[in-house]
Amino acid sequence: ANPSILEPVMNVEIEAPSEFQGSVVAAVNRRMGLIQSSDMNDDGSGIKIVAEVPLANMFGYSTELRSLTQGKGEFSMEYLKHIQVPKNAQ
């Protein structure tokens, strides 16, 4: 047998004003998130980012997002799948 450790991955949807796009994307990348899409509103005032992020890396994200967006950013997440934990993290 070749056992491996699995971790839950969440589908995360983030909405924020477009002026904060760079810092929001950087924060998702720091949390080992894989950005699936990034769309701008019709009027260009806001962005919607969809990403896959491991659940363990999402703790404390609410506070970080509020800090980065001056309280204007929101996010929601739901379970997506389980993936194998990288060997260097086991």
N, C-alpha and C positions, 0 to 999 in steps of 0.2 A: 504494500500500500504506500501511496505517496500523499500523506495528508497535507492540507494547506489551510491557512486561516483566511476566512472571508470577512469582508466588512460591507455594511450597507452603503449604497450610493444614493444620494437624493437628487431629484430634479428641482433646481432652484430657479425661480423667476424673480428678477430684480427690476424694479421700476424706479427711476431717478431722473432729476433734471439733466439735460444733455451737457451742461457745463461741468458735471462731475463724472463724465464717462471714463476718462483716463484713470482716475483714482479708484473707481468702482471695479473696472476691469483688472487693474493691478491687484486689488484686494482679493478678487476671485482667484487669480493666478497664484498668489501667495498661499492660498488654501488648497492648492493642487486641484483646482477646478478646471474642467474642460468646457470651454464656451462653445455652445451649439449654435446660437444665433444672437445677433445684436441688431435691433431695429430701432429706428427713430420715429416718433410720432409724425403725423401729417404736417403739423405746424412747426416741427423742429424743436419743440420746447422740452421734450422728454425722451428717454430711451427705455427700451425693454431688453434685458439681457436674459437669455436662458442658458443655464450651465448645469453640468453634472459634477457634484462635489461630494466627497466622502463625508458621511455624517459626523465622524469624529473631528473633522476640521471645521465644522459649522458652529461649534460652541463659541459664544462670544461674538458672533457675526452681527447680531442685531445692534449691539452697542457700537461696533466699528462702522457699520453702514450709517448709523445716525451721525456719528462724528464726521465721517467723510462728506456727507451731503447736507450738513447743517440741519439735520432733522427732517429732510424732505424725501429721503429714500425709503422704499418699502420693499419687502421681499416675502415670498412664500415658498415653501418647499414641501415635496411629497416623495414618498419612497419610490425608487425606480428599480433597483436591482442590487444584487450582491456581486462583488468582484474580489479577486484574490488580492490579499495584502502584499505589497512589494517585499521581496526577500530581505532587503536592507532594513525594513521596518518591523519585521517579525521578532 
